[in-house]
Amino acid sequence: MRDELAEEADACAESGPAAAASLFRSLADPARLTILQHLALGEHRVVDLTAHLGLAQSTTSAHLACLRDCGLISARTVGRASMYSLAVGGELMGLFAAAERLLAVTGDAVTLCPSNHGLDAGPAAGGAEDQTEAGPAARDAAASSR
């Protein structure tokens, strides 16, 4: 599993169609999509994401490395912990909104991003610097929509 994730992360460094394919491959894993949805609500530590996903810490870290290598998330150190957040929140939420529309047209209606459904899109859709400002009501509503 770890080798497969490392290969996907390395592939994100390629250019042209291969880079696009690598980006979509990084989004193709349900655990990574869940991580991105969780980070749309604000910054989280690995331990928080591990608890939410129910995966081993090493697996969660490998998924985070893949997403970080693709430029979708960023990390900052706080003491001994790393805080993860969306690096390109607005663009990613736009991609999720487009995917929701495409899936609805093809008969598979899904909710990928809570902010696309009437919640405050400000912090979740913006850059990593504002993501901790999402209010409790928005976080609770987003969590209950999944």
C-alpha positions as CSV (number, residue, x, y, z in Angstrom):
1,M,0.0,0.0,0.0
2,R,2.7,2.4,1.0
3,D,4.7,1.7,-2.2
4,E,1.6,2.3,-4.3
5,L,1.0,5.7,-2.6
6,A,4.6,6.7,-3.1
7,E,4.4,5.9,-6.8
8,E,1.3,8.0,-7.1
9,A,3.0,10.9,-5.3
10,D,6.0,10.7,-7.6
11,A,3.7,10.7,-10.6
12,C,2.2,14.0,-9.6
13,A,5.5,15.7,-10.4
14,E,5.1,14.8,-14.1
15,S,4.0,17.3,-16.7
16,G,1.3,17.3,-19.4
17,P,-1.5,14.7,-19.6
18,A,0.5,12.5,-17.1
19,A,0.3,15.3,-14.5
20,A,-3.5,15.6,-15.0
21,A,-3.9,11.8,-14.8
22,S,-1.8,11.8,-11.5
23,L,-4.0,14.5,-10.0
24,F,-7.2,12.6,-10.9
25,R,-5.6,9.4,-9.6
26,S,-4.9,11.2,-6.3
27,L,-8.6,12.1,-6.1
28,A,-9.7,8.6,-7.0
29,D,-9.1,7.1,-3.6
30,P,-12.1,7.3,-1.2
31,A,-9.9,7.9,1.8
32,R,-8.1,10.8,0.1
33,L,-11.4,12.4,-0.9
34,T,-12.6,12.0,2.7
35,I,-9.5,13.7,3.9
36,L,-10.0,16.6,1.5
37,Q,-13.7,16.9,2.6
38,H,-12.6,17.0,6.2
39,L,-9.9,19.6,5.6
40,A,-12.5,21.8,3.8
41,L,-13.8,22.3,7.3
42,G,-10.5,23.6,8.6
43,E,-7.0,22.4,9.8
44,H,-6.6,19.0,11.3
45,R,-3.8,16.9,12.8
46,V,-2.9,13.4,11.6
47,V,-4.4,12.0,14.8
48,D,-7.7,13.7,14.1
49,L,-7.8,12.4,10.5
50,T,-6.8,8.9,11.6
51,A,-9.6,8.8,14.1
52,H,-12.1,10.1,11.5
53,L,-11.0,7.7,8.8
54,G,-10.5,4.7,11.0
55,L,-7.2,3.9,9.3
56,A,-3.7,3.3,10.6
57,Q,-1.7,6.4,11.3
58,S,0.9,5.3,8.7
59,T,-1.7,4.8,6.0
60,T,-3.3,8.2,6.8
61,S,0.2,9.8,6.7
62,A,0.9,8.2,3.3
63,H,-2.4,9.5,1.9
64,L,-1.5,13.0,3.3
65,A,1.9,12.7,1.6
66,C,0.3,11.9,-1.7
67,L,-2.1,14.9,-1.4
68,R,0.8,17.2,-0.3
69,D,3.0,16.1,-3.2
70,C,0.2,16.9,-5.6
71,G,0.0,20.4,-4.1
72,L,-3.6,19.9,-2.8
73,I,-2.8,20.3,0.9
74,S,-0.1,22.0,3.0
75,A,1.2,21.4,6.4
76,R,2.6,23.6,9.2
77,T,4.3,22.5,12.4
78,V,2.8,23.4,15.7
79,G,5.0,22.0,18.5
80,R,5.4,18.3,17.7
81,A,2.3,18.1,15.6
82,S,1.7,18.9,11.9
83,M,-1.5,20.8,11.1
84,Y,-2.8,20.0,7.6
85,S,-5.1,22.3,5.5
86,L,-6.2,22.7,1.9
87,A,-3.5,24.5,-0.1
88,V,-5.9,25.3,-3.0
89,G,-9.2,25.4,-1.4
90,G,-11.1,27.6,-3.8
91,E,-9.9,25.6,-6.9
92,L,-10.6,22.3,-5.2
93,M,-14.1,23.3,-4.1
94,G,-14.7,24.4,-7.7
95,L,-13.5,21.0,-9.0
96,F,-15.8,19.3,-6.5
97,A,-18.7,21.4,-7.5
98,A,-18.1,20.6,-11.2
99,A,-17.8,16.9,-10.3
100,E,-21.1,17.0,-8.4
101,R,-22.8,18.6,-11.5
102,L,-21.3,16.0,-13.8
103,L,-22.3,13.1,-11.5
104,A,-25.8,14.4,-11.2
105,V,-26.1,14.5,-15.0
106,T,-24.9,11.0,-15.2
107,G,-27.4,9.8,-12.6
108,D,-25.1,9.6,-9.6
109,A,-26.0,12.6,-7.4
110,V,-23.4,13.1,-4.6
111,T,-22.2,15.7,-2.2
112,L,-18.5,16.3,-2.3
113,C,-18.3,19.7,-0.8
114,P,-20.6,21.0,2.0
115,S,-19.9,24.6,1.0
116,N,-21.6,24.0,-2.4
117,H,-24.9,23.4,-0.6
118,G,-25.7,26.7,1.2
119,L,-22.9,26.7,3.8
120,D,-20.5,29.6,4.2
121,A,-18.0,29.1,1.4
122,G,-15.6,31.8,2.7
123,P,-13.0,29.9,4.8
124,A,-13.5,26.5,3.3
125,A,-13.2,27.7,-0.3
126,G,-10.4,30.0,0.4
127,G,-6.7,29.5,1.1
128,A,-5.2,27.6,3.9
129,E,-4.7,30.7,6.0
130,D,-8.4,31.3,6.7
131,Q,-9.6,27.8,7.2
132,T,-9.6,27.7,10.9
133,E,-12.3,30.4,10.9
134,A,-15.2,28.2,9.8
135,G,-17.9,28.5,12.4
136,P,-19.1,25.6,14.5
137,A,-22.6,25.7,12.8
138,A,-21.0,25.3,9.4
139,R,-18.8,22.4,10.6
140,D,-21.7,20.7,12.3
141,A,-24.0,21.1,9.2
142,A,-21.2,19.8,6.9
143,A,-20.5,16.8,9.1
144,S,-24.2,15.9,9.3
145,S,-24.5,16.1,5.5
146,R,-22.2,13.2,4.9
